[in-house]
Amino acid sequence: MGLITLILLLLYFVLFGVAAVDDQPVAQVERQTTAAIQPTPPSGVWEQAIDDDFRGVIVPGADAAEFARDVGWDESEGYWTPSSADVAMLEAEMEDAWAAEAPPAVRDENLRNHIRQYVGVIEDGERRVVVNAFCDALGIDWRSDPVVVADGGACYFQATWDVERAEFRALMVNGEA
């Protein structure tokens, strides 16, 4: 055999393993199993939603009623868990909604600086995602607890996304103290 063939065979055995004479592998590589992403995470576990343009968490439907009470939202007809696809769809429209609906004085706010908490609510029989957004969590663990601020200006805002219509229904920026 030529030297190149020998090197290629050696490389093949290194990459794909070598079987012993008794057909038992010489070495077995342990592969870590990865858990499947659950469509509805258990209560208390908030799935992270991260992209180049945003980061946040999806609040499970099981925690949404308590979240809504903690932030002072009106009682909803029901709650559900938004999917990553729902979040991606609303985030694709967030900049345009901000440019159109935010008060003129805050429209130059960089939305990439805002962390989001996505909560699925049912209003008028329709699924909506309420986005609780903030640029400073004030020491609160935003991955598992709601961030509630009374003032704070453009650093804090909420937006409501209508899933079926694929449009924002409301955008509210906190006031200044």
Contacts in CASP RR format, 6 or more apart in sequence:
PFRMAT RR
TARGET T0000
AUTHOR 0000-0000-0000
METHOD contacts of the structure
MODEL  1
MGLITLILLLLYFVLFGVAAVDDQPVAQVERQTTAAIQPTPPSGVWEQAI
DDDFRGVIVPGADAAEFARDVGWDESEGYWTPSSADVAMLEAEMEDAWAA
EAPPAVRDENLRNHIRQYVGVIEDGERRVVVNAFCDALGIDWRSDPVVVA
DGGACYFQATWDVERAEFRALMVNGEA
1 9 0 8 1.000
17 25 0 8 1.000
17 26 0 8 1.000
17 27 0 8 1.000
18 26 0 8 1.000
19 25 0 8 1.000
19 26 0 8 1.000
20 26 0 8 1.000
37 47 0 8 1.000
39 81 0 8 1.000
39 83 0 8 1.000
40 60 0 8 1.000
40 61 0 8 1.000
40 62 0 8 1.000
40 81 0 8 1.000
41 47 0 8 1.000
41 58 0 8 1.000
41 60 0 8 1.000
41 81 0 8 1.000
42 60 0 8 1.000
42 62 0 8 1.000
43 60 0 8 1.000
43 62 0 8 1.000
43 63 0 8 1.000
44 60 0 8 1.000
44 62 0 8 1.000
44 63 0 8 1.000
44 144 0 8 1.000
45 60 0 8 1.000
46 57 0 8 1.000
46 58 0 8 1.000
46 59 0 8 1.000
46 60 0 8 1.000
46 63 0 8 1.000
46 117 0 8 1.000
46 143 0 8 1.000
46 144 0 8 1.000
47 57 0 8 1.000
47 58 0 8 1.000
47 60 0 8 1.000
47 84 0 8 1.000
48 55 0 8 1.000
48 56 0 8 1.000
48 57 0 8 1.000
48 58 0 8 1.000
48 143 0 8 1.000
49 55 0 8 1.000
49 56 0 8 1.000
49 57 0 8 1.000
49 58 0 8 1.000
49 84 0 8 1.000
49 87 0 8 1.000
49 116 0 8 1.000
49 118 0 8 1.000
50 56 0 8 1.000
51 88 0 8 1.000
51 91 0 8 1.000
53 91 0 8 1.000
53 111 0 8 1.000
53 112 0 8 1.000
54 91 0 8 1.000
54 94 0 8 1.000
54 111 0 8 1.000
54 112 0 8 1.000
54 114 0 8 1.000
54 116 0 8 1.000
55 115 0 8 1.000
55 116 0 8 1.000
56 115 0 8 1.000
56 116 0 8 1.000
56 117 0 8 1.000
56 118 0 8 1.000
56 142 0 8 1.000
57 116 0 8 1.000
57 117 0 8 1.000
57 118 0 8 1.000
57 142 0 8 1.000
57 143 0 8 1.000
57 144 0 8 1.000
58 81 0 8 1.000
58 82 0 8 1.000
58 83 0 8 1.000
58 84 0 8 1.000
58 87 0 8 1.000
58 118 0 8 1.000
59 67 0 8 1.000
59 81 0 8 1.000
59 117 0 8 1.000
59 118 0 8 1.000
59 119 0 8 1.000
59 120 0 8 1.000
60 81 0 8 1.000
61 79 0 8 1.000
61 80 0 8 1.000
61 81 0 8 1.000
61 119 0 8 1.000
61 120 0 8 1.000
62 79 0 8 1.000
62 81 0 8 1.000
64 76 0 8 1.000
64 78 0 8 1.000
64 79 0 8 1.000
64 80 0 8 1.000
64 81 0 8 1.000
64 119 0 8 1.000
64 120 0 8 1.000
64 121 0 8 1.000
65 76 0 8 1.000
65 78 0 8 1.000
65 79 0 8 1.000
67 117 0 8 1.000
67 119 0 8 1.000
67 146 0 8 1.000
68 74 0 8 1.000
68 75 0 8 1.000
68 76 0 8 1.000
68 79 0 8 1.000
68 119 0 8 1.000
68 121 0 8 1.000
70 145 0 8 1.000
70 146 0 8 1.000
70 148 0 8 1.000
71 132 0 8 1.000
71 146 0 8 1.000
71 148 0 8 1.000
72 148 0 8 1.000
73 121 0 8 1.000
73 130 0 8 1.000
76 121 0 8 1.000
76 122 0 8 1.000
76 123 0 8 1.000
77 121 0 8 1.000
77 122 0 8 1.000
77 123 0 8 1.000
77 124 0 8 1.000
77 125 0 8 1.000
78 121 0 8 1.000
78 122 0 8 1.000
79 119 0 8 1.000
79 120 0 8 1.000
79 121 0 8 1.000
79 122 0 8 1.000
80 120 0 8 1.000
80 121 0 8 1.000
80 122 0 8 1.000
80 127 0 8 1.000
81 120 0 8 1.000
82 118 0 8 1.000
82 119 0 8 1.000
82 120 0 8 1.000
82 129 0 8 1.000
82 163 0 8 1.000
86 118 0 8 1.000
86 129 0 8 1.000
86 161 0 8 1.000
86 163 0 8 1.000
87 118 0 8 1.000
87 129 0 8 1.000
89 161 0 8 1.000
89 166 0 8 1.000
90 118 0 8 1.000
90 129 0 8 1.000
90 131 0 8 1.000
90 159 0 8 1.000
90 161 0 8 1.000
90 168 0 8 1.000
93 161 0 8 1.000
93 166 0 8 1.000
93 167 0 8 1.000
93 168 0 8 1.000
94 111 0 8 1.000
94 131 0 8 1.000
94 159 0 8 1.000
94 168 0 8 1.000
95 111 0 8 1.000
97 159 0 8 1.000
97 168 0 8 1.000
97 171 0 8 1.000
98 107 0 8 1.000
98 109 0 8 1.000
98 111 0 8 1.000
98 171 0 8 1.000
99 107 0 8 1.000
101 168 0 8 1.000
101 171 0 8 1.000
102 109 0 8 1.000
102 154 0 8 1.000
102 157 0 8 1.000
102 171 0 8 1.000
102 173 0 8 1.000
103 173 0 8 1.000
106 153 0 8 1.000
106 154 0 8 1.000
106 173 0 8 1.000
109 154 0 8 1.000
109 155 0 8 1.000
111 133 0 8 1.000
113 135 0 8 1.000
114 133 0 8 1.000
114 134 0 8 1.000
114 135 0 8 1.000
114 155 0 8 1.000
114 157 0 8 1.000
115 133 0 8 1.000
115 134 0 8 1.000
115 135 0 8 1.000
115 137 0 8 1.000
115 142 0 8 1.000
115 147 0 8 1.000
116 131 0 8 1.000
116 132 0 8 1.000
116 133 0 8 1.000
117 131 0 8 1.000
117 132 0 8 1.000
117 133 0 8 1.000
117 142 0 8 1.000
117 146 0 8 1.000
117 147 0 8 1.000
118 129 0 8 1.000
118 130 0 8 1.000
118 131 0 8 1.000
119 129 0 8 1.000
119 130 0 8 1.000
119 131 0 8 1.000
119 132 0 8 1.000
120 127 0 8 1.000
120 128 0 8 1.000
120 129 0 8 1.000
120 130 0 8 1.000
121 127 0 8 1.000
121 128 0 8 1.000
121 129 0 8 1.000
121 130 0 8 1.000
122 128 0 8 1.000
126 162 0 8 1.000
126 163 0 8 1.000
126 164 0 8 1.000
127 163 0 8 1.000
127 164 0 8 1.000
128 160 0 8 1.000
128 161 0 8 1.000
128 162 0 8 1.000
128 163 0 8 1.000
128 169 0 8 1.000
129 160 0 8 1.000
129 161 0 8 1.000
129 163 0 8 1.000
130 158 0 8 1.000
130 159 0 8 1.000
130 160 0 8 1.000
130 161 0 8 1.000
131 158 0 8 1.000
131 159 0 8 1.000
131 160 0 8 1.000
131 161 0 8 1.000
132 146 0 8 1.000
132 147 0 8 1.000
132 158 0 8 1.000
133 156 0 8 1.000
133 157 0 8 1.000
133 158 0 8 1.000
133 159 0 8 1.000
134 142 0 8 1.000
134 147 0 8 1.000
134 149 0 8 1.000
134 155 0 8 1.000
134 156 0 8 1.000
135 155 0 8 1.000
135 156 0 8 1.000
136 155 0 8 1.000
137 147 0 8 1.000
138 147 0 8 1.000
138 149 0 8 1.000
140 146 0 8 1.000
140 147 0 8 1.000
147 156 0 8 1.000
149 155 0 8 1.000
149 156 0 8 1.000
149 174 0 8 1.000
150 174 0 8 1.000
150 177 0 8 1.000
151 174 0 8 1.000
151 175 0 8 1.000
151 176 0 8 1.000
151 177 0 8 1.000
152 174 0 8 1.000
152 175 0 8 1.000
152 176 0 8 1.000
152 177 0 8 1.000
153 173 0 8 1.000
153 174 0 8 1.000
153 175 0 8 1.000
153 176 0 8 1.000
154 173 0 8 1.000
154 174 0 8 1.000
155 174 0 8 1.000
156 173 0 8 1.000
156 174 0 8 1.000
157 171 0 8 1.000
157 172 0 8 1.000
157 173 0 8 1.000
157 174 0 8 1.000
158 170 0 8 1.000
158 171 0 8 1.000
158 172 0 8 1.000
159 168 0 8 1.000
159 170 0 8 1.000
159 171 0 8 1.000
159 172 0 8 1.000
160 168 0 8 1.000
160 169 0 8 1.000
160 170 0 8 1.000
160 171 0 8 1.000
161 167 0 8 1.000
161 168 0 8 1.000
161 169 0 8 1.000
162 168 0 8 1.000
162 169 0 8 1.000
END
